[in-house]
Amino acid sequence: MSASTDPVRRLTVADIAKLYADGTRLPMLTAYDYPTAQILDQAGIPLLLVGDSLGQVLLGYDSTIRVTMTEMLHHTKAVVRGAQRALVIGDMPFLSYASIDEGLENAGRFLQEGGAQAVKIEGGTRSARTIEALVRSGIPVMGHIGWTPQAQHGLGGKVRVQGKTAEQARALLADALAVQEAGAFSIVLELVPAQLAGAITERLRIPTIGIGAGPQCSGQIQVVTDFLGLGDFIPRHARPYTHVREAITEAARAYAADVAAGTFPGDAETVRMDDAVLDQVLGRGEHDRPARSIPVGGIPLDRDL
């Protein structure tokens, strides 16, 4: 039998809901460029987040707050071109949903211009009305509570686990329920104690995606540079599955040494042309010699002109 020629179908939020209902744990990774998205998609990762974390891990900013809609759309387009099957989620950057109208406009741009299939919004009860408005407009939304980087100044500035006190835990549970009731199809729990994340997961009808929130969530997400061991710092909650930074460093040193030694490029990386053709181009061919050459001493002065 010949292989199927049917086009690859992109996953939808309905597919994610079915996987969740079937008890399948959901692996999710961030992606910011075409080749990485292509590899992760071919590996079977069902959810790819174009996270505003790209500001720090890709663009070198000191926080995610500096990331703009223009930058997010640029990278979202690249990820969508690279991934054929995965559900691609665009991360709404800082102040892009300060009001419901702004949220609708910018979320619409993620789908219309960026090609994403959903967006992610930080905040629980404070963002519920915006989430509801987006969902009613046909835009799938992933929520995000716990440590929310865009609100870092309001959370004390320093990255820390959220929900350790009874008051914080109650607030996070209320946030999770508000996001669910607003119509989100899933919710990220970031830096939340494992027991609390488990309790929230048990009480929701939508999947939870954990990052630093323990193993009881419905799925997990890692920043791709942490997952690949590419960054110069790996958070405690991350697990590198390879060490790309070390591999790139070794490769770069080997390359520099080969260039210095003159062994790169070698015969395998070099293209040659016919020497006769080159001689013709440079005027060194047999047919390029003049038929009548001027005598070495020049033209005789006694010759009739």
Residue frames relative to the residue before (quaternion, step in Angstrom):
aa qw qx qy qz dx dy dz
M 1.0000 0.0000 0.0000 0.0000 0.00 0.00 0.00
S 0.4398 -0.6931 0.5021 0.2723 3.54 -0.99 0.78
A 0.5886 -0.5785 0.4295 0.3667 3.51 -1.19 0.57
S 0.5618 -0.6162 0.4341 0.3409 3.54 -1.13 0.68
T 0.2542 -0.7688 0.5699 0.1397 3.53 -1.05 0.83
D 0.3544 0.7451 -0.4955 0.2713 3.57 1.25 0.24
P 0.4924 -0.6630 0.4662 0.3172 3.62 -0.93 0.82
V 0.5490 -0.5984 0.4678 0.3489 3.55 -1.19 0.60
R 0.2728 -0.7711 0.5554 0.1502 3.57 -0.86 0.97
R 0.4051 -0.7149 0.5166 0.2406 3.55 -0.89 0.96
L 0.5106 -0.6492 0.4764 0.3017 3.54 -1.04 0.82
T 0.2276 -0.7530 0.6036 0.1297 3.54 -1.23 0.60
V 0.6713 -0.4661 0.3620 0.4484 3.56 -1.27 0.08
A 0.5872 0.5605 -0.3701 0.4517 3.60 1.16 -0.51
D 0.6323 0.5171 -0.3284 0.4743 3.59 1.05 -0.73
I 0.6428 0.5145 -0.3199 0.4688 3.58 1.00 -0.83
A 0.6382 0.5228 -0.3224 0.4642 3.57 1.00 -0.80
K 0.6510 0.5097 -0.3180 0.4640 3.59 1.00 -0.78
L 0.6309 0.5234 -0.3333 0.4659 3.59 0.97 -0.82
Y 0.6469 0.5164 -0.3022 0.4728 3.55 1.00 -0.88
A 0.6671 0.5033 -0.2986 0.4609 3.58 0.92 -0.91
D 0.6800 0.4810 -0.2807 0.4769 3.57 1.11 -0.66
G 0.5404 -0.6501 0.3860 0.3693 3.59 1.29 -0.05
T 0.4298 0.6975 -0.4648 0.3358 3.59 1.25 0.32
R 0.3509 -0.7214 0.5533 0.2244 3.58 -0.80 0.96
L 0.3469 -0.7933 0.4826 0.1321 3.53 -0.88 1.03
P 0.1881 -0.7674 0.6010 0.1205 3.62 -0.61 1.07
M 0.0001 -0.7921 0.6086 -0.0472 3.57 -0.93 0.93
L 0.0438 -0.7864 0.6161 0.0083 3.56 -1.08 0.78
T 0.4598 -0.6180 0.5364 0.3449 3.54 -1.26 0.32
A 0.0264 -0.7627 0.6456 0.0278 3.56 -1.26 0.48
Y 0.1430 -0.8260 0.5440 0.0364 3.55 -1.01 0.82
D 0.7913 0.2397 -0.1139 0.5509 3.61 1.23 -0.20
Y 0.7079 -0.4971 0.3230 0.3841 3.54 -1.32 0.37
P 0.7338 0.4313 -0.2995 0.4311 3.66 0.55 -0.99
T 0.6441 0.5115 -0.3355 0.4593 3.60 0.98 -0.75
A 0.6445 0.5152 -0.3221 0.4641 3.58 0.94 -0.86
Q 0.6380 0.5345 -0.3256 0.4486 3.59 0.96 -0.83
I 0.6734 0.4930 -0.2931 0.4665 3.59 0.91 -0.92
L 0.6838 0.4826 -0.2949 0.4611 3.59 0.83 -0.96
D 0.6334 0.5320 -0.3251 0.4583 3.56 1.04 -0.78
Q 0.6827 0.4814 -0.2824 0.4716 3.57 0.91 -0.93
A 0.6353 0.5214 -0.3215 0.4703 3.58 1.21 -0.50
G 0.5721 -0.6438 0.3537 0.3647 3.58 1.28 -0.13
I 0.3771 0.7028 -0.5173 0.3102 3.62 1.17 0.35
P 0.3197 -0.8128 0.4535 0.1777 3.64 -0.47 1.13
L 0.7791 0.2532 -0.1244 0.5599 3.60 1.16 -0.55
L 0.0247 -0.7847 0.6192 -0.0122 3.57 -0.81 1.06
L 0.1576 -0.7878 0.5918 0.0648 3.55 -0.79 1.06
V 0.2396 -0.7097 0.6425 0.1613 3.55 -0.87 0.99
G 0.0975 -0.8691 0.4846 0.0158 3.53 0.26 1.32
D 0.5148 -0.6157 0.4815 0.3521 3.56 -1.15 0.52
S 0.4099 0.6887 -0.4668 0.3739 3.57 1.32 0.11
L 0.4923 0.6585 -0.4319 0.3708 3.58 1.23 -0.31
G 0.5520 0.6243 -0.3942 0.3875 3.57 1.14 -0.53
Q 0.7449 0.3827 -0.2093 0.5048 3.57 0.97 -0.87
V 0.7812 0.3855 -0.2063 0.4456 3.58 0.72 -1.04
L 0.7579 0.3486 -0.1945 0.5160 3.60 1.20 -0.40
L 0.7919 0.3246 -0.1521 0.4943 3.58 0.93 -0.90
G 0.4798 -0.7204 0.4017 0.2991 3.58 1.27 -0.12
Y 0.3734 0.7158 -0.5057 0.3042 3.61 1.16 0.43
D 0.5407 -0.6343 0.4454 0.3270 3.55 -1.24 0.39
S 0.7885 0.0359 -0.0417 0.6125 3.60 1.27 -0.19
T 0.6192 -0.5460 0.4106 0.3871 3.55 -1.30 0.16
I 0.5126 0.6875 -0.4050 0.3170 3.58 1.20 -0.45
R 0.6802 0.5157 -0.2927 0.4310 3.60 1.07 -0.65
V 0.5234 0.6534 -0.4130 0.3587 3.60 1.23 -0.23
T 0.2602 -0.7893 0.5447 0.1120 3.58 -0.92 0.97
M 0.6517 -0.4851 0.4054 0.4191 3.56 -1.32 0.21
T 0.6183 0.5547 -0.3491 0.4338 3.59 0.97 -0.80
E 0.6741 0.4827 -0.2913 0.4772 3.57 0.93 -0.91
M 0.6560 0.5158 -0.3175 0.4504 3.59 0.94 -0.85
L 0.6667 0.4937 -0.3074 0.4660 3.59 0.92 -0.83
H 0.6045 0.5680 -0.3476 0.4372 3.57 1.02 -0.80
H 0.7342 0.4151 -0.2347 0.4833 3.58 0.82 -1.00
T 0.5979 0.5586 -0.3661 0.4433 3.59 1.08 -0.61
K 0.6301 0.5344 -0.3335 0.4540 3.59 0.95 -0.84
A 0.6589 0.5122 -0.3119 0.4540 3.59 0.95 -0.86
V 0.6613 0.5041 -0.3061 0.4636 3.58 0.94 -0.88
V 0.6496 0.5157 -0.3187 0.4588 3.59 0.93 -0.87
R 0.6431 0.5115 -0.3284 0.4658 3.60 1.01 -0.72
G 0.7056 0.4794 -0.2657 0.4491 3.57 1.07 -0.71
A 0.7495 0.3640 -0.1967 0.5168 3.59 1.06 -0.72
Q 0.2044 -0.8007 0.5551 0.0943 3.56 -0.73 1.06
R 0.7771 0.3508 -0.1692 0.4943 3.59 1.05 -0.73
A 0.6614 0.5523 -0.3223 0.3920 3.59 0.90 -0.89
L 0.4599 -0.6191 0.5599 0.3030 3.52 -1.26 0.55
V 0.1804 -0.8043 0.5620 0.0687 3.57 -0.61 1.17
I 0.1267 -0.8016 0.5842 0.0137 3.56 -0.78 1.13
G 0.2579 -0.7685 0.5701 0.1337 3.56 -0.82 1.04
D 0.3479 -0.7482 0.5341 0.1844 3.56 -0.86 0.99
M 0.3592 -0.7419 0.5245 0.2132 3.59 -0.55 1.15
P 0.3254 -0.7881 0.4852 0.1938 3.63 -0.52 1.12
F 0.7681 -0.3880 0.2786 0.4264 3.52 -1.40 0.21
L 0.8630 0.0763 -0.1239 0.4837 3.57 -0.96 1.07
S 0.4883 0.6569 -0.4513 0.3554 3.61 1.19 0.26
Y 0.7595 0.2320 -0.1707 0.5832 3.60 1.31 -0.04
A 0.1638 0.8214 -0.5229 0.1583 3.55 1.08 0.85
S 0.7568 0.1295 -0.1065 0.6318 3.55 1.23 -0.49
I 0.6562 -0.5123 0.3655 0.4162 3.57 -1.21 0.36
D 0.6492 0.5236 -0.3232 0.4471 3.58 0.94 -0.85
E 0.6572 0.4914 -0.3109 0.4796 3.59 0.95 -0.86
G 0.6371 0.5385 -0.3254 0.4453 3.55 1.01 -0.81
L 0.6553 0.5096 -0.3075 0.4650 3.57 0.94 -0.87
E 0.6681 0.5077 -0.3041 0.4510 3.57 0.90 -0.93
N 0.7344 0.4356 -0.2476 0.4578 3.58 0.78 -1.01
A 0.6192 0.5138 -0.3505 0.4793 3.59 1.05 -0.65
G 0.6234 0.5410 -0.3295 0.4583 3.56 1.06 -0.75
R 0.6320 0.5301 -0.3284 0.4601 3.57 1.04 -0.73
F 0.6047 0.5563 -0.3583 0.4432 3.59 1.04 -0.72
L 0.7156 0.4293 -0.2526 0.4898 3.58 0.97 -0.86
Q 0.7207 0.4566 -0.2596 0.4524 3.60 0.84 -0.97
E 0.7797 0.3287 -0.1664 0.5064 3.57 0.76 -1.04
G 0.7466 0.4307 -0.2271 0.4534 3.55 0.86 -0.99
G 0.3973 -0.7332 0.4692 0.2905 3.57 1.12 -0.60
A 0.4033 0.7130 -0.4794 0.3149 3.60 1.26 0.21
Q 0.4006 -0.7139 0.5201 0.2436 3.54 -1.26 0.38
A 0.7858 0.0814 -0.0430 0.6115 3.59 1.28 -0.19
V 0.2619 -0.7346 0.5956 0.1925 3.55 -1.32 0.15
K 0.2885 -0.7242 0.5949 0.1959 3.54 -1.32 0.35
I 0.0911 -0.7932 0.6020 0.0112 3.55 -0.99 0.93
E 0.3679 -0.7248 0.5418 0.2138 3.56 -0.93 0.91
G 0.6904 0.4876 -0.3571 0.3974 3.54 -1.21 0.56
G 0.3583 -0.7430 0.5324 0.1902 3.53 -1.15 0.72
T 0.8294 0.1430 -0.0677 0.5358 3.56 -0.30 -1.24
R 0.6436 0.5424 -0.3311 0.4264 3.60 1.01 -0.70
S 0.7467 0.3703 -0.2092 0.5114 3.60 1.16 -0.53
A 0.4013 0.7642 -0.4488 0.2314 3.59 1.27 -0.10
R 0.6643 0.5080 -0.3200 0.4453 3.60 0.89 -0.86
T 0.6458 0.5090 -0.3209 0.4700 3.57 1.01 -0.77
I 0.6311 0.5284 -0.3283 0.4634 3.58 0.96 -0.86
E 0.6592 0.5199 -0.3039 0.4502 3.56 0.92 -0.95
A 0.6587 0.5096 -0.3089 0.4593 3.58 0.95 -0.88
L 0.6551 0.5073 -0.3130 0.4643 3.59 0.97 -0.82
V 0.6661 0.5037 -0.3075 0.4561 3.57 0.88 -0.94
R 0.6508 0.5109 -0.3157 0.4644 3.59 1.00 -0.80
S 0.6750 0.4708 -0.2899 0.4885 3.57 1.18 -0.50
G 0.6038 -0.6002 0.3440 0.3960 3.58 1.27 0.09
I 0.5522 0.5926 -0.3980 0.4307 3.58 1.24 0.35
P 0.3363 -0.7479 0.5327 0.2092 3.63 -0.50 1.11
V 0.1355 -0.8106 0.5693 0.0221 3.56 -0.95 0.95
M 0.1849 -0.7175 0.6610 0.1186 3.52 -1.14 0.83
G 0.3235 -0.7530 0.5410 0.1887 3.58 -0.83 0.97
H 0.1299 -0.7748 0.6149 0.0680 3.56 -1.32 0.15
I 0.1066 0.7915 -0.5912 0.1129 3.58 -0.56 1.20
G 0.5518 0.5537 -0.4821 0.3956 3.53 -1.35 0.19
W 0.7531 -0.1808 0.1921 0.6027 3.57 -0.68 -1.06
T 0.0353 -0.7920 0.6088 -0.0286 3.55 -0.60 1.19
P 0.3997 -0.7840 0.4188 0.2242 3.61 -0.18 1.29
Q 0.6401 0.5396 -0.3433 0.4258 3.61 1.00 -0.71
A 0.7140 0.3948 -0.2370 0.5274 3.58 1.23 -0.45
Q 0.2424 0.8324 -0.4797 0.1349 3.57 1.24 0.37
H 0.6502 0.5159 -0.3390 0.4429 3.61 0.97 -0.72
G 0.6713 0.4816 -0.2940 0.4806 3.56 1.07 -0.68
L 0.6928 0.4473 -0.2622 0.5013 3.56 1.26 -0.41
G 0.7034 -0.4834 0.2587 0.4524 3.56 1.23 0.36
G 0.5374 -0.6714 0.3804 0.3402 3.58 1.27 0.00
K 0.7381 0.3833 -0.2200 0.5098 3.59 0.95 -0.81
V 0.4898 -0.6561 0.4876 0.3030 3.57 -0.96 0.90
R 0.1932 0.7840 -0.5667 0.1640 3.57 -0.71 1.06
V 0.6116 -0.5512 0.4305 0.3700 3.54 -1.27 0.50
Q 0.2382 -0.7717 0.5796 0.1083 3.54 -1.03 0.90
G 0.7644 0.4074 -0.2718 0.4194 3.58 -1.11 0.70
K 0.4141 0.7305 -0.4653 0.2799 3.60 1.17 0.30
T 0.6993 0.4137 -0.2697 0.5169 3.58 1.11 -0.58
A 0.6567 -0.5154 0.3698 0.4080 3.57 -1.24 0.42
E 0.6542 0.5186 -0.3178 0.4494 3.58 0.96 -0.86
Q 0.6718 0.4878 -0.2973 0.4715 3.58 0.90 -0.91
A 0.6477 0.5319 -0.3200 0.4418 3.57 0.97 -0.86
R 0.6469 0.5070 -0.3179 0.4727 3.59 0.97 -0.83
A 0.6492 0.5242 -0.3140 0.4529 3.56 1.00 -0.87
L 0.6663 0.4959 -0.3102 0.4625 3.60 0.97 -0.81
L 0.6258 0.5185 -0.3419 0.4718 3.58 1.02 -0.71
A 0.6436 0.5057 -0.3134 0.4815 3.58 1.02 -0.80
D 0.6270 0.5357 -0.3326 0.4575 3.59 1.04 -0.77
A 0.6637 0.5141 -0.3063 0.4487 3.56 0.90 -0.94
L 0.6703 0.4909 -0.2989 0.4695 3.58 0.91 -0.87
A 0.6380 0.5292 -0.3267 0.4541 3.58 1.03 -0.78
V 0.6448 0.5144 -0.3142 0.4700 3.59 1.00 -0.83
Q 0.6504 0.5114 -0.3138 0.4658 3.57 0.98 -0.84
E 0.7017 0.4690 -0.2784 0.4585 3.58 0.80 -0.97
A 0.6126 0.5456 -0.3488 0.4531 3.59 1.19 -0.46
G 0.6141 -0.6042 0.3243 0.3908 3.57 1.28 -0.20
A 0.3741 0.7289 -0.5018 0.2774 3.61 1.19 0.20
F 0.4257 -0.7192 0.4892 0.2497 3.58 -1.07 0.69
S 0.7789 -0.0127 -0.0009 0.6271 3.59 1.31 -0.23
I 0.1930 -0.7904 0.5731 0.0973 3.56 -1.26 0.23
V 0.3374 -0.7226 0.5721 0.1919 3.56 -0.97 0.93
L 0.1352 -0.7482 0.6452 0.0749 3.56 -1.03 0.90
E 0.0294 -0.8323 0.5528 -0.0264 3.58 -0.37 1.23
L 0.8543 -0.0358 -0.0327 0.5175 3.53 -0.91 1.08
V 0.3684 0.6818 -0.5160 0.3649 3.52 0.64 1.26
P 0.5530 -0.6060 0.4344 0.3719 3.66 -0.91 0.76
A 0.6035 -0.6190 0.3677 0.3426 3.56 -0.94 0.92
Q 0.6654 0.5087 -0.3252 0.4390 3.60 0.89 -0.85
L 0.6628 0.4963 -0.3037 0.4712 3.56 0.99 -0.84
A 0.6304 0.5246 -0.3320 0.4660 3.58 0.99 -0.81
G 0.6455 0.5175 -0.3164 0.4641 3.57 1.04 -0.78
A 0.6563 0.5092 -0.3065 0.4648 3.56 1.00 -0.84
I 0.6367 0.5113 -0.3245 0.4774 3.59 1.01 -0.78
T 0.6457 0.5327 -0.3154 0.4470 3.57 0.93 -0.92
E 0.6556 0.5244 -0.3072 0.4481 3.59 0.96 -0.85
R 0.7305 0.4551 -0.2282 0.4552 3.57 1.06 -0.79
L 0.6666 0.5053 -0.3062 0.4545 3.60 1.22 -0.18
R 0.3815 -0.6993 0.5564 0.2363 3.53 -1.29 0.45
I 0.6698 0.4275 -0.2877 0.5347 3.58 1.32 0.01
P 0.5817 -0.6150 0.3948 0.3572 3.60 -1.08 0.56
T 0.2734 -0.7162 0.6172 0.1771 3.53 -1.20 0.66
I 0.1819 -0.7620 0.6148 0.0907 3.56 -1.05 0.84
G 0.2013 -0.8380 0.5009 0.0794 3.56 -0.40 1.21
I 0.0396 0.7275 -0.6847 -0.0191 3.50 -1.31 0.55
G 0.7997 -0.0379 -0.0417 0.5978 3.53 -0.20 1.30
A 0.5885 0.5765 -0.3581 0.4394 3.57 1.14 0.66
G 0.6507 -0.5639 0.3141 0.4000 3.58 1.14 0.54
P 0.6477 -0.5948 0.3567 0.3154 3.55 -1.35 0.25
Q 0.5928 0.6235 -0.3640 0.3568 3.61 1.19 -0.15
C 0.4702 0.6620 -0.4552 0.3654 3.60 1.24 0.04
S 0.6274 -0.5598 0.3963 0.3688 3.56 -1.27 0.38
G 0.7913 -0.0025 0.0161 0.6112 3.56 1.20 -0.49
Q 0.3092 -0.7381 0.5689 0.1897 3.56 -1.31 0.05
I 0.1075 -0.7640 0.6303 0.0865 3.54 -1.24 0.56
Q 0.0703 -0.7572 0.6466 0.0609 3.52 -1.21 0.67
V 0.4952 -0.5804 0.5441 0.3490 3.53 -1.26 0.48
V 0.5218 -0.7020 0.3782 0.3032 3.57 -0.66 1.12
T 0.6375 0.5232 -0.3485 0.4454 3.62 1.03 -0.61
D 0.6117 0.5053 -0.3445 0.5018 3.60 1.18 -0.51
F 0.6446 0.5432 -0.3006 0.4461 3.55 0.94 -0.97
L 0.7403 0.4062 -0.2119 0.4920 3.59 1.02 -0.83
G 0.4050 -0.7059 0.4859 0.3187 3.59 1.22 -0.23
L 0.3742 0.7609 -0.4461 0.2864 3.54 1.12 0.74
G 0.6657 0.5239 -0.3111 0.4308 3.58 1.06 -0.67
D 0.5348 -0.6200 0.4631 0.3394 3.55 -1.29 0.22
F 0.7474 0.2287 -0.1716 0.5997 3.57 1.34 0.01
I 0.1307 -0.7830 0.6055 0.0573 3.58 -0.87 0.97
P 0.3966 -0.7278 0.5028 0.2453 3.63 -0.59 1.10
R 0.6570 -0.5344 0.3670 0.3848 3.53 -1.22 0.52
H 0.7131 0.4757 -0.2682 0.4396 3.58 0.97 -0.82
A 0.6275 0.5454 -0.3357 0.4428 3.60 1.26 -0.17
R 0.1604 -0.7607 0.6194 0.1096 3.55 -1.27 0.47
P 0.2865 -0.7474 0.5701 0.1852 3.63 -0.55 1.10
Y 0.2361 -0.7777 0.5682 0.1288 3.56 -0.93 0.92
T 0.7467 0.0673 -0.1100 0.6525 3.54 1.37 0.11
H 0.3557 -0.7329 0.5401 0.2111 3.59 -1.27 0.10
V 0.0917 -0.8540 0.5120 0.0089 3.52 0.50 1.29
R 0.5983 0.5795 -0.3712 0.4104 3.61 0.99 -0.71
E 0.6710 0.4829 -0.2925 0.4807 3.58 0.93 -0.92
A 0.6503 0.5247 -0.3191 0.4473 3.59 0.95 -0.84
I 0.6614 0.4971 -0.3079 0.4697 3.59 0.97 -0.86
T 0.6331 0.5362 -0.3275 0.4521 3.58 0.98 -0.84
E 0.6745 0.4842 -0.2944 0.4732 3.59 0.87 -0.93
A 0.6583 0.5129 -0.3139 0.4528 3.58 0.95 -0.85
A 0.6567 0.5161 -0.3113 0.4532 3.58 0.96 -0.88
R 0.6545 0.5054 -0.3134 0.4670 3.59 0.99 -0.80
A 0.6477 0.5107 -0.3177 0.4677 3.58 1.00 -0.82
Y 0.6392 0.5290 -0.3155 0.4604 3.58 1.01 -0.83
A 0.6632 0.5053 -0.3066 0.4593 3.57 0.87 -0.95
A 0.6479 0.5166 -0.3172 0.4612 3.59 1.01 -0.80
D 0.6584 0.5098 -0.3107 0.4584 3.61 0.97 -0.81
V 0.6374 0.5122 -0.3256 0.4748 3.58 1.02 -0.78
A 0.6643 0.5073 -0.3042 0.4569 3.59 0.93 -0.91
A 0.7116 0.4478 -0.2531 0.4787 3.58 1.05 -0.76
G 0.4626 -0.6982 0.4325 0.3339 3.59 1.26 -0.21
T 0.5115 0.6565 -0.4154 0.3672 3.58 1.22 0.35
F 0.7109 0.2838 -0.2524 0.5919 3.57 1.30 0.08
P 0.5282 -0.2716 -0.7989 0.0952 1.53 -1.59 1.93
G 0.3432 -0.7192 0.5651 0.2136 3.55 -1.23 0.56
D 0.7819 -0.3148 0.2288 0.4870 3.55 -1.27 -0.25
A 0.6557 0.5401 -0.3181 0.4208 3.59 0.99 -0.83
E 0.7486 0.3687 -0.2074 0.5105 3.61 1.13 -0.59
T 0.6317 0.5501 -0.3081 0.4511 3.59 1.30 0.13
V 0.2198 -0.7571 0.6040 0.1172 3.57 -1.06 0.86
R 0.1346 -0.7957 0.5871 0.0639 3.59 -0.89 0.92
M 0.2698 -0.7352 0.5953 0.1799 3.55 -1.29 0.37
D 0.6519 -0.4891 0.3914 0.4274 3.57 -1.27 0.22
D 0.4704 -0.7011 0.4593 0.2760 3.57 -0.73 1.07
A 0.6203 0.5521 -0.3460 0.4368 3.58 1.06 -0.68
V 0.6278 0.5241 -0.3319 0.4702 3.57 1.08 -0.74
L 0.6492 0.5080 -0.3184 0.4681 3.58 0.97 -0.82
D 0.6295 0.5279 -0.3406 0.4573 3.59 0.97 -0.79
Q 0.6407 0.5250 -0.3217 0.4586 3.56 1.03 -0.81
V 0.6588 0.5124 -0.3075 0.4570 3.58 0.96 -0.89
L 0.7453 0.4103 -0.2162 0.4790 3.58 0.97 -0.84
G 0.5321 -0.6603 0.3959 0.3524 3.58 1.28 0.13
R 0.5258 0.6400 -0.4093 0.3827 3.56 1.17 0.54
G 0.4738 0.6996 -0.4242 0.3258 3.57 1.28 0.08
E 0.6820 -0.5023 0.3507 0.3994 3.54 -1.30 0.38
H 0.6996 0.4706 -0.2720 0.4638 3.58 1.01 -0.78
D 0.6092 0.5724 -0.3555 0.4182 3.58 1.22 -0.16
R 0.5434 0.6132 -0.4113 0.3995 3.61 1.24 -0.16
P 0.4935 -0.6755 0.4510 0.3111 3.68 -0.85 0.87
A 0.5186 -0.6574 0.4530 0.3060 3.59 -1.00 0.86
R 0.7854 0.1315 -0.0645 0.6014 3.61 0.98 -0.79
S 0.1512 -0.8127 0.5590 0.0647 3.50 -0.43 1.16
I 0.5175 -0.6237 0.4897 0.3214 3.56 -1.19 0.59
P 0.5352 -0.6303 0.4414 0.3487 3.63 -0.90 0.85
V 0.6461 -0.5465 0.3679 0.3854 3.47 -1.18 0.65
G 0.7262 0.4463 -0.2550 0.4566 3.60 0.92 -0.78
G 0.5807 -0.5809 0.3779 0.4272 3.59 1.26 -0.01
I 0.6847 -0.4481 0.3560 0.4513 3.59 -1.27 -0.24
P 0.4836 -0.6704 0.4685 0.3119 3.68 -0.80 0.99
L 0.4851 -0.6929 0.4561 0.2766 3.59 -0.96 0.88
D 0.6792 0.4905 -0.3053 0.4527 3.63 1.11 -0.51
R 0.4794 0.6677 -0.4484 0.3512 3.59 1.23 0.11
D 0.4774 -0.6605 0.4971 0.2976 3.56 -1.03 0.88
L 0.2462 -0.7572 0.5896 0.1357 3.51 -0.86 0.98
